């Protein structure tokens, strides 16, 4: 369980300049004034918890607790007690009463991460708690009122789970007042340089060390890589390179082998970052049949930015 109080996060803390991230920040901003339940959908490491924390810390509940629980990391036999708490003597080993995550979040926000992994019986109990705004601890009989906002996060397709009968439709509608999809990093590569620089600055401040930059070849390697672990993996790579790199500029040999193998070897004709961007824009325009709105969508940017990139690359 994680319990956090306000850290004065804003929507700008979700870093990126792609159209997908700009739209996400706009939605997060609008939702800050509405205490509705939200589902965050995206692959592992895309930033679902950060989005949830921003929703909490820009809302009227910012002075209350933010409680996060990963439903997939707690054994099914324990999750009911973990969420709802239990009375002393409710089961073998329950020597004292516990509050439970839902009551711990009273007055604030609870993040139910990987909610799609929750069992059917527990889905039913959660639905009742949300409908009645009260929880009944394991071994208890009296409902205890709670005032919580629920943010659910999942990498699963809950709509498909509802169709397959593995996720309750009524709970889905109770949770899914608004659904925000956070795209994987490979679908917003234009954000990688900005994210990498932001991470380097954050590490520098945290370690009280001098700032470092990325060499051009190292940056190209980052942009070319597919990032199966998304932003979390990028953060790990940046931190590793920052700590192990001996120079003020991080070189490609400071990066893991998996990234280096995705880049041309030194000595080959090496394209500049501008050349790569120009090729990528040209490829998007070709695949879109010259339809610029469609090309911009493929690149994850808005049309205005596409025009700027076209002018910079000499594409008419």
VENTA-V574473 format. One record per residue. N is the residue number from 1. RES is the residue in one small letter. BURIAL is I if it has 9 or more other C-alpha atoms within 8 Angstrom, else O. D_FIRST is the distance of its C-alpha to the first C-alpha in Angstrom with 1 decimal. Layout:
n->N res->RES burial->BURIAL d_first->D_FIRST
n->N res->RES burial->BURIAL d_first->D_FIRST
This chain:
n->1 res->x burial->O d_first->0.0
n->2 res->x burial->O d_first->3.8
n->3 res->x burial->O d_first->6.6
n->4 res->x burial->O d_first->10.0
n->5 res->x burial->I d_first->13.5
n->6 res->x burial->I d_first->16.5
n->7 res->x burial->O d_first->17.6
n->8 res->x burial->O d_first->20.7
n->9 res->x burial->I d_first->20.1
n->10 res->x burial->I d_first->22.9
n->11 res->x burial->I d_first->23.8
n->12 res->x burial->O d_first->25.8
n->13 res->x burial->O d_first->22.7
n->14 res->x burial->I d_first->22.6
n->15 res->x burial->I d_first->25.4
n->16 res->x burial->I d_first->28.2
n->17 res->x burial->I d_first->31.8
n->18 res->x burial->I d_first->32.2
n->19 res->x burial->I d_first->33.0
n->20 res->x burial->I d_first->29.9
n->21 res->x burial->I d_first->27.7
n->22 res->x burial->I d_first->30.1
n->23 res->x burial->O d_first->29.8
n->24 res->x burial->I d_first->26.0
n->25 res->x burial->I d_first->26.2
n->26 res->x burial->O d_first->28.8
n->27 res->x burial->I d_first->26.7
n->28 res->x burial->I d_first->23.6
n->29 res->x burial->I d_first->26.1
n->30 res->x burial->O d_first->27.6
n->31 res->x burial->I d_first->24.4
n->32 res->x burial->I d_first->23.5
n->33 res->x burial->I d_first->26.0
n->34 res->x burial->O d_first->25.1
n->35 res->x burial->O d_first->22.1
n->36 res->x burial->I d_first->22.4
n->37 res->x burial->I d_first->19.8
n->38 res->x burial->I d_first->19.5
n->39 res->x burial->I d_first->19.0
n->40 res->x burial->I d_first->18.4
n->41 res->x burial->I d_first->20.2
n->42 res->x burial->I d_first->20.6
n->43 res->x burial->I d_first->20.4
n->44 res->x burial->O d_first->17.6
n->45 res->x burial->I d_first->17.7
n->46 res->x burial->I d_first->19.7
n->47 res->x burial->I d_first->17.5
n->48 res->x burial->I d_first->15.7
n->49 res->x burial->O d_first->12.6
n->50 res->x burial->O d_first->15.3
n->51 res->x burial->I d_first->17.3
n->52 res->x burial->I d_first->14.6
n->53 res->x burial->I d_first->14.1
n->54 res->x burial->I d_first->17.9
n->55 res->x burial->I d_first->18.3
n->56 res->x burial->I d_first->16.3
n->57 res->x burial->I d_first->17.9
n->58 res->x burial->I d_first->21.4
n->59 res->x burial->I d_first->21.3
n->60 res->x burial->I d_first->22.4
n->61 res->x burial->I d_first->18.9
n->62 res->x burial->I d_first->18.3
n->63 res->x burial->I d_first->18.5
n->64 res->x burial->I d_first->15.7
n->65 res->x burial->I d_first->12.0
n->66 res->x burial->I d_first->10.1
n->67 res->x burial->I d_first->6.8
n->68 res->x burial->I d_first->5.6
n->69 res->x burial->I d_first->5.0
n->70 res->x burial->I d_first->7.6
n->71 res->x burial->I d_first->10.0
n->72 res->x burial->I d_first->12.2
n->73 res->x burial->O d_first->10.2
n->74 res->x burial->O d_first->10.0
n->75 res->x burial->O d_first->13.5
n->76 res->x burial->O d_first->15.4
n->77 res->x burial->O d_first->16.6
n->78 res->x burial->O d_first->13.2
n->79 res->x burial->I d_first->11.5
n->80 res->x burial->I d_first->13.8
n->81 res->x burial->I d_first->12.9
n->82 res->x burial->I d_first->9.1
n->83 res->x burial->I d_first->10.0
n->84 res->x burial->I d_first->13.2
n->85 res->x burial->I d_first->13.1
n->86 res->x burial->I d_first->16.2
n->87 res->x burial->I d_first->19.4
n->88 res->x burial->I d_first->20.8
n->89 res->x burial->I d_first->22.9
n->90 res->x burial->I d_first->21.4
n->91 res->x burial->O d_first->21.5
n->92 res->x burial->O d_first->22.5
n->93 res->x burial->O d_first->20.4
n->94 res->x burial->I d_first->18.9
n->95 res->x burial->O d_first->20.6
n->96 res->x burial->O d_first->18.8
n->97 res->x burial->I d_first->17.2
n->98 res->x burial->O d_first->13.5
n->99 res->x burial->I d_first->12.5
n->100 res->x burial->I d_first->10.1
n->101 res->x burial->I d_first->7.7
n->102 res->x burial->I d_first->11.1
n->103 res->x burial->I d_first->12.8
n->104 res->x burial->I d_first->10.2
n->105 res->x burial->I d_first->11.0
n->106 res->x burial->I d_first->14.7
n->107 res->x burial->I d_first->16.9
n->108 res->x burial->I d_first->14.6
n->109 res->x burial->I d_first->12.9
n->110 res->x burial->I d_first->10.3
n->111 res->x burial->I d_first->9.9
n->112 res->x burial->I d_first->10.3
n->113 res->x burial->I d_first->10.6
n->114 res->x burial->I d_first->13.4
n->115 res->x burial->I d_first->14.3
n->116 res->x burial->I d_first->17.7
n->117 res->x burial->O d_first->16.6
n->118 res->x burial->I d_first->16.1
n->119 res->x burial->O d_first->19.0
n->120 res->x burial->I d_first->21.9
n->121 res->x burial->O d_first->21.6
n->122 res->x burial->I d_first->17.9
n->123 res->x burial->I d_first->19.1
n->124 res->x burial->I d_first->21.8
n->125 res->x burial->O d_first->19.7
n->126 res->x burial->I d_first->17.5
n->127 res->x burial->I d_first->20.8
n->128 res->x burial->O d_first->22.2
n->129 res->x burial->I d_first->19.4
n->130 res->x burial->I d_first->19.9
n->131 res->x burial->O d_first->23.6
n->132 res->x burial->O d_first->23.9
n->133 res->x burial->I d_first->21.2
n->134 res->x burial->I d_first->20.2
n->135 res->x burial->I d_first->18.1
n->136 res->x burial->I d_first->19.6
n->137 res->x burial->I d_first->17.6
n->138 res->x burial->I d_first->18.5
n->139 res->x burial->I d_first->21.8
n->140 res->x burial->I d_first->22.4
n->141 res->x burial->O d_first->25.2
n->142 res->x burial->O d_first->24.8
n->143 res->x burial->O d_first->22.7
n->144 res->x burial->O d_first->20.7
n->145 res->x burial->O d_first->21.0
n->146 res->x burial->I d_first->18.1
n->147 res->x burial->I d_first->18.6
n->148 res->x burial->I d_first->16.0
n->149 res->x burial->I d_first->16.5
n->150 res->x burial->I d_first->15.0
n->151 res->x burial->I d_first->14.7
n->152 res->x burial->I d_first->14.6
n->153 res->x burial->I d_first->14.8
n->154 res->x burial->I d_first->16.7
n->155 res->x burial->I d_first->19.2
n->156 res->x burial->I d_first->21.2
n->157 res->x burial->O d_first->24.2
n->158 res->x burial->I d_first->23.3
n->159 res->x burial->O d_first->26.9
n->160 res->x burial->O d_first->28.1
n->161 res->x burial->I d_first->25.6
n->162 res->x burial->I d_first->27.1
n->163 res->x burial->O d_first->30.6
n->164 res->x burial->O d_first->29.8
n->165 res->x burial->O d_first->28.5
n->166 res->x burial->O d_first->25.1
n->167 res->x burial->I d_first->23.3
n->168 res->x burial->I d_first->24.6
n->169 res->x burial->O d_first->26.8
n->170 res->x burial->O d_first->26.2
n->171 res->x burial->I d_first->22.4
n->172 res->x burial->I d_first->23.0
n->173 res->x burial->O d_first->25.3
n->174 res->x burial->I d_first->23.0
n->175 res->x burial->I d_first->20.2
n->176 res->x burial->I d_first->22.7
n->177 res->x burial->I d_first->24.5
n->178 res->x burial->O d_first->24.3
n->179 res->x burial->I d_first->23.4
n->180 res->x burial->I d_first->23.1
n->181 res->x burial->O d_first->23.7
n->182 res->x burial->I d_first->22.7
n->183 res->x burial->I d_first->25.4
n->184 res->x burial->I d_first->25.1
n->185 res->x burial->I d_first->26.4
n->186 res->x burial->I d_first->29.6
n->187 res->x burial->O d_first->30.6
n->188 res->x burial->I d_first->30.5
n->189 res->x burial->O d_first->32.0
n->190 res->x burial->I d_first->33.7
n->191 res->x burial->I d_first->30.3
n->192 res->x burial->I d_first->29.9
n->193 res->x burial->I d_first->32.3
n->194 res->x burial->I d_first->30.7
n->195 res->x burial->I d_first->27.2
n->196 res->x burial->I d_first->28.5
n->197 res->x burial->I d_first->30.3
n->198 res->x burial->I d_first->27.4
n->199 res->x burial->I d_first->25.2
n->200 res->x burial->I d_first->28.1
n->201 res->x burial->I d_first->28.4
n->202 res->x burial->O d_first->24.7
n->203 res->x burial->I d_first->25.0
n->204 res->x burial->I d_first->28.3
n->205 res->x burial->O d_first->27.0
n->206 res->x burial->O d_first->24.0
n->207 res->x burial->O d_first->26.3
n->208 res->x burial->O d_first->29.2
n->209 res->x burial->O d_first->31.4
n->210 res->x burial->O d_first->34.1
n->211 res->x burial->O d_first->33.3
n->212 res->x burial->I d_first->34.0
n->213 res->x burial->I d_first->35.2
n->214 res->x burial->I d_first->35.5
n->215 res->x burial->I d_first->38.9
n->216 res->x burial->O d_first->40.2
n->217 res->x burial->O d_first->40.1
n->218 res->x burial->I d_first->36.4
n->219 res->x burial->I d_first->35.6
n->220 res->x burial->I d_first->37.6
n->221 res->x burial->I d_first->35.7
n->222 res->x burial->I d_first->32.3
n->223 res->x burial->I d_first->33.8
n->224 res->x burial->O d_first->35.3
n->225 res->x burial->I d_first->32.3
n->226 res->x burial->O d_first->30.4
n->227 res->x burial->I d_first->26.8
n->228 res->x burial->O d_first->25.2
n->229 res->x burial->I d_first->21.9
n->230 res->x burial->I d_first->22.6
n->231 res->x burial->I d_first->21.6
n->232 res->x burial->I d_first->19.0
n->233 res->x burial->I d_first->21.9
n->234 res->x burial->I d_first->24.2
n->235 res->x burial->I d_first->22.1
n->236 res->x burial->O d_first->22.1
n->237 res->x burial->I d_first->25.8
n->238 res->x burial->I d_first->26.6
n->239 res->x burial->I d_first->24.8
n->240 res->x burial->I d_first->26.6
n->241 res->x burial->I d_first->29.9
n->242 res->x burial->I d_first->29.6
n->243 res->x burial->O d_first->29.1
n->244 res->x burial->O d_first->31.6
n->245 res->x burial->I d_first->34.2
n->246 res->x burial->O d_first->37.2
n->247 res->x burial->O d_first->38.7
n->248 res->x burial->O d_first->37.9
n->249 res->x burial->I d_first->37.8
n->250 res->x burial->I d_first->35.5
n->251 res->x burial->I d_first->37.8
n->252 res->x burial->I d_first->37.3
n->253 res->x burial->O d_first->37.6
n->254 res->x burial->I d_first->34.4
n->255 res->x burial->I d_first->32.5
n->256 res->x burial->O d_first->31.4
n->257 res->x burial->O d_first->34.2
n->258 res->x burial->O d_first->32.6
n->259 res->x burial->I d_first->33.2
n->260 res->x burial->I d_first->36.6
n->261 res->x burial->O d_first->37.9
n->262 res->x burial->I d_first->37.4
n->263 res->x burial->I d_first->39.8
n->264 res->x burial->O d_first->43.6
n->265 res->x burial->O d_first->44.8
n->266 res->x burial->O d_first->46.3
n->267 res->x burial->O d_first->50.0
n->268 res->x burial->O d_first->49.8
n->269 res->x burial->O d_first->50.5
n->270 res->x burial->O d_first->47.2
n->271 res->x burial->O d_first->46.5
n->272 res->x burial->O d_first->45.3
n->273 res->x burial->O d_first->42.2
n->274 res->x burial->O d_first->44.6
n->275 res->x burial->I d_first->46.4
n->276 res->x burial->I d_first->43.2
n->277 res->x burial->I d_first->42.3
n->278 res->x burial->I d_first->45.8
n->279 res->x burial->O d_first->45.9
n->280 res->x burial->O d_first->42.5
n->281 res->x burial->I d_first->43.9
n->282 res->x burial->I d_first->47.2
n->283 res->x burial->O d_first->45.5
n->284 res->x burial->I d_first->43.5
n->285 res->x burial->I d_first->46.7
n->286 res->x burial->O d_first->48.6
n->287 res->x burial->O d_first->46.1
n->288 res->x burial->I d_first->45.9
n->289 res->x burial->O d_first->49.7
n->290 res->x burial->O d_first->49.9
n->291 res->x burial->O d_first->48.0
n->292 res->x burial->I d_first->46.1
n->293 res->x burial->O d_first->43.5
n->294 res->x burial->O d_first->42.5
n->295 res->x burial->I d_first->42.6
n->296 res->x burial->I d_first->40.3
n->297 res->x burial->I d_first->37.8
n->298 res->x burial->O d_first->38.0
n->299 res->x burial->I d_first->37.3
n->300 res->x burial->I d_first->34.4
n->301 res->x burial->I d_first->36.3
n->302 res->x burial->I d_first->38.4
n->303 res->x burial->I d_first->42.2
n->304 res->x burial->O d_first->43.0
n->305 res->x burial->O d_first->41.1
n->306 res->x burial->I d_first->42.8
n->307 res->x burial->O d_first->46.2
n->308 res->x burial->O d_first->45.4
n->309 res->x burial->I d_first->44.5
n->310 res->x burial->I d_first->47.6
n->311 res->x burial->I d_first->49.8
n->312 res->x burial->O d_first->48.3
n->313 res->x burial->I d_first->48.9
n->314 res->x burial->O d_first->52.4
n->315 res->x burial->O d_first->51.6
n->316 res->x burial->O d_first->53.8
